[in-house]
Amino acid sequence: MTILFADTRRALLRLALIMTLLPLAAITWAGGDHGSHDDDHGHEEEQRTHVQMSVAMAEKSGITTAVAAGGELTETRLLYGRIVTDPRQVSAVRARFPGQIARMPRSLGDTVKAGDVVAEVEANESLRRYSLTAPISGTVVAVNANAGELTGDAPLLTIANHDRLWAEFRLYGGDQNDVSKGQHLQIRVDGKMLGSRIEQLLPASNGEPFTRALAPVPNPAGEWMPGQWVEGDLAIQSEQVSLLVDNRALQSVRDGIVVFIQVGDEYEIRPLELGRSNGRVTAVLSGLNAGDRYVVGNSYLLKADLEKSGAAHDH
């Protein structure tokens, strides 16, 4: 009986000791697990600032890069206009003397050279035939008479030379004060771009409240056509800045503007502090160094990959 009591007492003591140690073991285990989770979490956070992509995959995805450098930041003003014919390059051919049109050898759309015969007329008084020649080289853009008809005051045909055209822009309000002769601009339409400058500033012909700004458009290859609507980026002011970034590279990540810097096959986000922009390039105040290679083309793919990784971790 005494032996049984002693055994029971020892068993109770062991049970009490176990119950005392269990909370401590649980705390130790939980602390160890939490530390491991923190390490993993920290590792994931670090990885979420990088995207890894092979050179081959980057090329396949259309990822292109540029080297950060300084340059000229030009503030521009967007203008809208159209291509028009140079009035000095349009000629209306009229009969010198009244008579009957004997021959009209040229048709609409024909190309002529200065001196080519474009019509023959039999004069009423002398009944002698005389020729009318093209005063300029160009294209027949209008034909207003036919053989057998009598001449009148209207031109028989019109010739226009499109080797040199104008881009005409209408300026309203404050634009009229910011634009002056000699200012440079880029004329563009359908992927074509041409550098030119303002040569003429003319008031509206009918008294409307706008000014017409004219810039020459050389057109020896016939790429530009009268009536074509165009846009013009007019240079208002320019300055040299120490560092510029292409706006296509800028992405919004975690409430900040970043670019992706390429280092080997890794692309790291780099938060930026930005200055003035002209819509195509932006001055960089901090966050980027001259010589850094940053992603320009398809940078949004890297952002999507980064956000996808972050969403998977949060989940």
Secondary structure, DSSP 8 states (H G I E B T S, - for coil): -HHHHHHHHHHHHHHHHHHHHHHHHHHHHHHHHHHHHHHHHHHHHHHTTEEE--HHHHHHTT--EEE-EEEEEEEEEEEEEEEEE-GGGEEEE--SS-EEEEE----TT-EE-TT-EEEEEEETTT--EEEEE-SS-EEEEEE---TTSB--SS-SEEEE--SEEEEEEEE-TTHHHH--TT-EEEEEETTEEEEEE--EEEE-TT--S-EEEEEEEE-TT----TT-EEEEEEEEEEEEEEEEEEGGG-EEETTEEEEEEEETTEEEEEE-EEEEE-SSEEEEEES--TT-EEE-TTHHHHHHHHHHHHHHHH-
